[in-house]
Amino acid sequence: MKINAEVIARTALRLLDEVGLDGLTMRLVAKELDVKAPALYWHVKNKQELLDAMATLVMVEADEGLESPRLGVGWEEWLGDRAMRLRRTMLRHRDGARVVAGTNVSHPLVFRTIELTLRTLQDAGFSLADAVRAVPTIFHYTVGFTIEEQARLGETYAEGENPYSRERLAEMVDAGRYPLAAQMIDELLTPDTDAQFRHGLAAILTGVRVQRFGA
């Protein structure tokens, strides 16, 4: 197999599901590809460039096939659906959101998506400045929520060491002194993370609409 940055990144994503982000190394990727580690550096200079390439694959998968809103679909629904697409794609990979966070993605499809999103908001009556502020806000919420979601799933921790487990949190919170905090545990650890995500996303989209158009 001919090695290039995409082949390396796809191999790294497969390994990510096995070892997690903290266990992923250039040496491990090289071993999987049956080459010496220095051979990788012809294509990715360091682990950060590897993460950039991995994040590019995730973002391209999330945005592939994205088009302008269909007739009758408003900008809020369209932006919400796109955020859900990104979250679902990141969830397909262990630590997928941590991979995307803080990376430099410069694939043409990503720029096409940005252009499409800004035009959609402009068509809805946003100024370019307001649109530019709204887009990263939604993106950062989506990535941040998914980082926390994957952490709560325990994928990052060894068996029995997940600090988000119901048992550990219940031991930490004195329900007699902090009854509201104790009740929060059930909401925090609800298995319906889709509903949690949509609730927060709706709050952000409502805020964007009110800030731009008023109540």
Buried (B, 14 or more C-beta within 10 A) or exposed (E): EEBEBEBBBEBBBEBBEEEBBEEBBBEBBBEBBEBEBEEBEEBBEEEEBBBBBBBBBBBBBBBEEBEEBEEEEEBBEBBBEBBBBBBBBBBEBBBBBBBBBEBEBEBEBBEEBBEBBBEBBBEBEBEEEBBBBBBEEBBEBBBEBBBBBBBBBBBBBEEEEBEBBEEBBEEEBEEEEEEEBBEEBEEBBEEEBEEBBBEBBEEBBEEBBEEBEEE
